[in-house]
Amino acid sequence: MNMKLIIIFSSVLLLISELATASAFVDPRLQNFVRQSGVKKARVIALMRNDTAGFAAPQRYNFRSVHQFLTARTRVSWEQVKAAVARAPAADISILNAFWINNSIVADVSPQGLRILAQVPNIEKIYLNGEIQYVRPVTAGRPFRAQRGDPTQYPYDLIDIGIDKLMEKRPDLLGQGVRVGLIDTGVDGKHPALAGKIALFYDAASNQIKEPYDADAHGTHTAGTIAGGDRQGINIGVAPKAHLVASAALSGYSHMLRAMEFMLDPDKNPNTNDQPRLISNSWNSGGAPDQELFYRAISAWEAAGILPVFSAGNAGPSPKTITRPHEHPGVIAVAATGKDGKVANFSSRGPAEFQGKVVQKPDLSAPGVDIISSVPGGTLQSMSGTSMACPHAAGVVALMLQANPNLNPAQIREILTKTLILVNENGSPSPTQVWNASYGMGRLNALAAIQVVTGLRTMNRDLVMAQFQPTSAFRNIVSAFDTLVSRVSRLNTVDTSDLTGQFRTNPSQWMDGSRL
């Protein structure tokens, strides 16, 4: 080996050594805690380094392959840190949990324990266990008892997204056989509109599968918009025969990560197909210096074949107000519109930023003003917020998956965004599809989406066009039908760079663990 190669090789080894022993970045919210004495422990979440050397990249949308990769990576990562942690006094560091969904550990630490943990090789970042915030309704009406009415009558929100017209063509599409995940305040499983529709309910705080309950009313309301009612007089749900895998998990980062991991493998057996096909999320996680601990979990969902659907946030109308972590490219972020089809004043506007780059969020918009749905106690109530818009999109995805169970998240995303009602920044009809900060790529259109999904399943344009007579509302998708079907059929990539790559870190937003 010549001298030049020896120097290069030595430099590489030195760099690897420095990376392996570098101090962790520490959440600045822990600054006062670490400087105090005689204080109680703080709960933290420590991200372990995503060292993928020696791991074969998993196949995207192959659940077992992704599950095996994630669990194996965490086992190896833990082996690299447990000896150092074990040497610390139990009074300083108490390990509570490990999450394979994002390669992290949860620990209660004293100030001295935090200093020790920050020096452990292969610990990358340490977050304070912050609060999860659900997207509280902007307004809410008084609860009222449901009265069974004319089954041909639909509330404005279901008419707005085309459910009434879809039912004329395909009354069999009610979400049968599709499991939809829901992470929220919980759900009232005894509500008449939801009875028998909760496949599983997970209480993240107690780490147990329980009888469904709702700590608020928010989760029951979002659940009702996804799957509530029937079509025989109580029309509140987009996919009333879908089943919900629900979780109460809005009490902290660690509980949210428990719920996110639960959704990936509810029965802890990767050989069974009990995970939901999509997950509706009306929560945000602001406060942390960055969102990598949630980015990793969202990437794991998407890579495993689960579509993440999120509310855009209620921080509008100023630009760049999309709440976190809804900027993740794998997320469908949903803005809220009202009865007039115009974007709500409260709805968060884009664009957003991800990994230092501007991203186009929201992706689309759906009804979110004065939405009538279920609340605990067997009653109905109107609420307004992007929390109410998000489950409309989730319900439409459930209908798409009933029509074609073979769709993967990339295909669903492509279909949803290319079959929207096109509008400009002012909400007026647009002849072309151009993203804007208020509506995203346009307004949700269930009928047009099912038209394309059916085409993918049959690959017969004439049959689809005969079944769904095109109207002026989606002439754009009719003219582009063949191109879209061809493109979506190819969206089955094996790229998993978001699972194996490194997320961008801005050191100025963190404390240096070596200086605690």
N, C-alpha and C positions, 0 to 999 in steps of 0.2 A: 504494500500500500504506500503511495507516495505521500510526501509531507503535506501537500495541499489537501488531500482527502482526509488525512489524520486530523488536520486543524478543523475542517468542516465537521467531521464526525464528533470531535471533542466539543465543539460549540453546540451541536445538537443535544449531546448528553447533558451539557451544563444547563441548557434551556429547559430540558425535560425535568432536571432536578429542581430548578428554581420554580417551575410551575407546580411541581408536586408538593413543595414545601411552602408555597406562598400563603400568606394569611388570607382569611376569608374577608369578603365585604360584609359589613354589618349595618343593619337597618338603623338609620340615625334616630328613629323613635326610641331606641334603647340607650341613648346617650345619657340621660339623667339617671336611668336605672343602674348603669354600670359604674357610675361615679358615687353611688350611695353605699353606705355600709349598714348592716343590720336590717336590710330590707328583705321582703319575701321574694320567692323565685318568680321569674318571668317565663311564660311559655313562648317558645320560639320554634320556628320551622327552618331547618338547615338543608339547603340544597346540596346534594353531593355532585361531584363533577361528572359530566356526561362523557366518561371515557369509554369509547366504543371499540377500542382496539381488541381484536380477536373475536368480535361479534359479527356474524353474518347479518347484513341488513334484512329486516323482515319484508315480506311481500305486502304491499299496501292493500287494504281491504280484505286481507286474510286474517281473521280474528285470532286464530290460534297462533299463527306466526308472530303477530304483533304482541300478543300476550306473553309468549315464550321469551321474546326479546326483552320486553320490559321487566319481567320478573327476574330473568337471569342477570340483567344489568344491575338491578338493585342488590341482588345477592352478592355480586362481585364488589360493588361499591361499598356495601356494608362491611365486608371482610377487610377492606382497606382502611376503615375508620374505627372499627369496634375496639381494636387493641388500645388505641390511643385514648378513646373514651373510657374504656374500662379502668385505665390507670388513674382517672380522676376520682376523687372522693364522691361517694354516693350523695353526700349532702350538697355537692356542687352541680352535678349533672345527673339527671334521671331521664333515661330514654323511655318514651311512652309508646311510640309507634314508628313504623316505617311505611312509606307509601311508594309502591312500585310504579304508580301511574305517572309520577314526576321525579322519581329517584331522590326522595327526601326523607328526613327523620324529624320527628317531633320530640322535643325535650323540654323539661322544666330545668332552668338553670339559675344559679346564684350569680351575682356579679363576677365572682371569681370563675365560676363555671362557664360563663359567657366568654371570658378571656381565654380559657383553656380550649373551648370549642372552636374559637376563631383561629387557633393555631394548629388544629388537627389537619393533617394532609388530606386532600381530596374533599374538604368542605369548601364550597365555592361561595355561598351567600347565606346569611343568617337573617331571617325576617322575624319581627315581632308578630305574634299571633293576633293579627288585626281583626277588625269587625267587617262582617259581610253586610251589605246594605241591600235590602230589596227595593225595587223601584216603586216607591209608595204611590198610590193613586193620587192624582192631582185633585180630583173631585170624586165624591161618592154620594149617591142618592140614598133614600131611605129603603131599607129592606121591605119586600112585599111578598105575599104568598102567590105562587104560580097558579094561574088559571088555565086549564087546558082549552086551547082555542082551535081555530080552523087550521088543519095541518098544511093547507096550501099557503098560509101566511108566514112570511119570514121577517125577522127584524132587519133593520137597514144594513147592519154590518154583513150579514150573510148574503143579502142581495148585492151589496157593493162588490163582493169578491166573486159573485157569479154562482153561488151555491144553488139558488132557485132554478137557474137555467140548466145547471149540471144535473140536478135531480130529475128534470124532465127527460134528459137524454140517458142518464145512467143512475136510476134510483137504487141500484145495487151497491153503489160506491158509498159506503158509510164508515170505512176504516176497519172492516172486519179483518182479524188476523194480524193486526199491526200493533206492536207495543211501542208506546210513546213514553219517554222519560220526562219527569217533571221534578225539578229541584226548586223548592219554594218554602213557604212557611208551614207546609203540610197540606192536608186535604181532609175534608169531612166525608168519609166513606159511607156514612149513613144517609147522606143527602139523597132524596128521591131521584134527582137528576144524575147522580153518580153511582148509585147503589149497584154493586156487582161489576163495576168497571175498574176497580183497583186490583191489579194483578199482584203487586207487592208494595208494601210501604215500609220504608227504612227510616228509623229515627237515628240520625247521625250523632246526636248528643249522647245517647245511651249505647250506641253501636249495636242496635237490635232491630230485627224485623218485628213490627208491632201492628196492632189494629190502627187503622188510619185515624189521625187527628189533625186539627189545624190550630196552631198557636195564635192565629190571627184570622183574617178572612181572605187575604190575598191569594193564598194557594188554592183554596176552593174555587175562587173566581176564575183564575187562569185555567184550572182543571176543567171547569164547566165549558169554557170557550173551546177547548180542545175536543172534549168527548161528552159533554153534558146533554141531557134531554134525549129525545127519540126522533122524531120527524112526524109524530102523531099528534102534535099540538104544542109541545114544549120544544121549540126550535132555538136552542142556544148554542149547540155544539157544531163545529165544522165536521167532525168525524165521530158521530155518536156511538159507533160500535167498536171504536178502538179501545184498547186497554192501557191503563197507566201503570208505569213503574215509578212510584212517587217517593220523594224523600223530604223530610223536614231538616234543613241544614243551614239556616241563616244565622247561626250563633257564633261564627268565628272561622278563620281561615282553615284551621285543622279539621273542623267538622265539615266544612265545604269539601275539602280534599277527600275526606272519608266518603262523602256522598258521591263525588265524581268517580272515585275508584269503585265504589259499589255498583254504579251504573255499568261499568265495563264488564263486571263479572258477578252478578247478584248472588248466585249460589256457590261461588268460589270453586267452580268446576269448569275449566275452560273447554271441556268437551261437550258442554250443553249450550244450546242456543237460547239463553234466557235474557240476554241483554236487549235493551230497547234499540230501535233503528234510528231514532233521533231523540234529542233532549231539548225541552223548552226551558229557558233560563231567563227569569226577570229579576236579576240581581247584579250588583257590581261590587268591585273590590278595591275601591280607591284608598289612598293613604300610604301604600307601600312605595318604596323608591322605584321599583319596577314590577312587572307582572310575570316574570319568568316562571314562578312556581305555578301559576295558572296557565300560562302559555303552553308549558310542557304537558299539562293535563288535557288541555283542549286539543293539542296536536295528537295525543294518544287516542282520544275519542275518534277524531277524524280518520286517523290511519287505520283504526280497527273497524271502520265502516259505520260509525255513528255520526250523524249530522248534528252539529251544535247550532241551535237557533236561539238568539238572544234579543232582548229589547235593546233599542238604541240608547235609551236614557231619557230622563225628563229634565234636562239641563238647558233646553233651548230658550229663546230662539237664536242666541249668538252662534257664530260659526265655531267650529272646532270644539264642540261640547259633547262628543260621543263619550259615554262613560266606559271605564275599563272593566274587564279586558275585551270589550266588544270589538276592538280594532283588529283582533287576530284575523288573518286572511281566511282561515278555515271556517269562520263563523258567518252565519246569515244574520245580519243586524237589521232590525225592523223598526222603522219610524212609524209614527201614529198620524192618522188622518181622521177627519170628522165626517158628519153627515153630508156635508157639501163636497166631500172629496178633497178638501184642502188640508194641507199639513197643519197639525195642531201647533199652537204657539209654544207649548211646553216641550215639544219633541226635539230631542238633541239633533243638532246639525253637524254635518261633516265639514271638511274631511277629517280623518284621524291620522295618527302616526303609529307606525309599527316598525321596530328595528331601525329607527332613524329615517324611515321613508314615508312619504305621504301615501295613504291608502284611501280608497273610495268607500267610505262608510257614511251613512247606512247603505245597505244593499238594495232594499226595497221598502215600501210602505204598505200599511194595512190599517183597517179601522181600529181606532183606539180611544174614541170619545163617546161617552155615554153608552158604554157596552153593558148590556144586561146579561148577567150570568149568575151562577149559584154562589151562595154564601152560607156559612154554617147555620144550622137550625132549620134547614129545609126551605129557606126563603131565597128570593132572587134580589139582586141589587144592581144598579148601574154604577160603573166606575169609569174613570178616564185616566189614561196613562199609556206609555209605550209598553207597560206590562200587559195591557189588554190587547195591544197590536200583535205582540210576539206569538201568543197561542193561536191566532188566526193562521199565521204562516205554518206553525207546527201542525195544525189540523189538516191543512192542504197537503203537506208532505205525507201525512198518514194516508190520505186518499190516493196520492200518487203511488205509494208503496203497495197499497192493495191492488191497484191496477197493474202494477209491474213490480213484483217483489225483488227483482234482480238489479234494480237501480242502486248505484253506489253514490256516496255523497257528492263527488265531482259532477256526476250526471244530474243529480237533483238540483244542485246549485246552478248548473248551466240552464236547465229547463226553466226553473223558477225565474231567473233573471232575464231570460229571452222571451218569455211569454207574458210579460207585464203590460198593463195599460200605460201607454207612453204619455208622459206629461213633462212640461218644462218646469223651471224653477218656480213659476207662479201657479202651477197646478193646472194649467191649460193644456188641451190636447197637443201632442207634438208629433210631427210626421216621421221623426227619426228618434232613435234611442240614444240619448246622451245622458250620462250620469250627472245628477245635480245634488247639492248638499242637503236638500230638504227631503226629497222623495227617493233618493238613490237612483236606481235604474227605472223606476216606475211603480205603479200600484198593483197589488196582488190580484191575480186573475186565475181562479181555480179552473174555470172551464177551458181556457186555452192551455193551461199546464197539462190537464188530463188528456186533451187532444193530442199533444205531442207524446205523452207517456204511452198512450194506446198505440200510437204510430210506432214507437220503439218496440212494443211487444209484438205487433202484427207485421211491422215493416211493410205495410201496405197503405200507401197514401190515399188511393181512391176509396178504400174501405173507411178510413178515418174521416175523410171529407164527406162521405155520405152519412156517416153517423153523427158528425158534428158540423152542421151547416155553418160555414164561416160568416161572421157578421163584421160590420165596419169596426167594431171594437178591437178585433185582432187581425186585421188584414195584413199587418206587418208579419205576423207569425205564419200566416198561410203562404205568403210569398217566399218566405225563407224556410219552409217546412223541411224540404229535402236536405238542405244544407245543414240544418240543426240536427236532424236525425242522424246524419252521417257523422257529424262532429261528436255528438253525445255518445254514440256507440263506441267511439275510440277512447273515451275518457275512463280508462281502467289502468292508470299508470302504476308502476311499481316503485316510483320515487318515494323515498321515506327520509329525505334530507332534513325535514323538520324534526324527526325523531333522533337523528344522529348528529345534527349540526349544533353549533353553539349560538346562543342568543347574545345579542349585543348588550354590553354593559357600559354605563356611563359612570366612571369612578367618582365624579363630582357629586353624585346623588347618594353616595354611601360613605360610611366611616371605614377607615383602614383598620382592620382587625389587629394589626401589629401595634397600634397606638392606643389601645383601650386602657 
